[in-house]
Amino acid sequence: MDKPHVLYHDEYLVAIDKPVDLPVHRNSHMPHDAPYLTKWAGQYFDCSVYNVHRLDAKTSGIVVLAFSPEIAGKLTQQFERRMVKKTYIALVRAAPAKEGVFEKPVMNKKKGKLVSATTSFRTLKTIQTDISYKDFTNIPLSVVELKPQTGRWHQLRQHLALERNDIIGDNQHGDRTLNHIVEERTGCKRLYLHATSLEVKHPETGKDLLFNSALPEAFNQVMTICEGR
């Protein structure tokens, strides 16, 4: 596993580029000595750190942490009030429309019912592969930019799956057969979803802070290897 990378920090907060498969915080299913981001950050900065928003362990990219409960509270409010601008990049099955909005309800895991959700999207690139299975021939793969307007559980993964533009590597909501083919062909195993930019207001100064994270090389590797030969 790659190590986390500090993108920005001051006395109030830190922005970290989180590697794939690293949980943000501890949960009851983890071994007592398992790594997680808040533990790493606390050791790295030798102080307490506080989580302010969610990012799945399987999703890589930008996470913001606070150095005090007060700052954490102010940052959390920005996320809850939808003041934070978030952009993700996903590698998906087939080709969505050039751009648009996904508005189908998604499942709320805790409540066990459908809730409203909105995600704007833009297709950046599509390639034709020579991957064929079942009734599908030469399945296209697309790189898609996603901007969630709401913050539901697995919202991006659910929205893409509902449109049959499953995120590659998503074995919970997506196309497991295609995931297995891509993994076998490329040797790369991960969820191809990356939090590539995040903009918040500094909770003390009010200044806009924009953090960016480069797309992991695995995305380009899959596109290069899978493009029709």
Salt bridges, closest charged atoms under 4 A:
ASP10 OD2 - HIS202 NE2 2.75
ASP56 OD2 - HIS154 NE2 3.28
ASP56 OD2 - ARG157 NH1 3.46
ASP130 OD1 - ARG185 NH1 2.42
ASP130 OD2 - ARG229 NH2 3.63
GLU145 OE2 - ARG122 NH2 3.23
GLU163 OE2 - LYS104 NZ 3.50
ASP166 OD1 - ARG164 NE 3.40
ASP170 OD1 - ARG157 NH2 2.92
ASP175 OD2 - ARG93 NE 3.43
ASP175 OD2 - ARG164 NH2 3.87
GLU204 OE2 - LYS74 NZ 2.95
ASP208 OD1 - LYS201 NZ 2.82
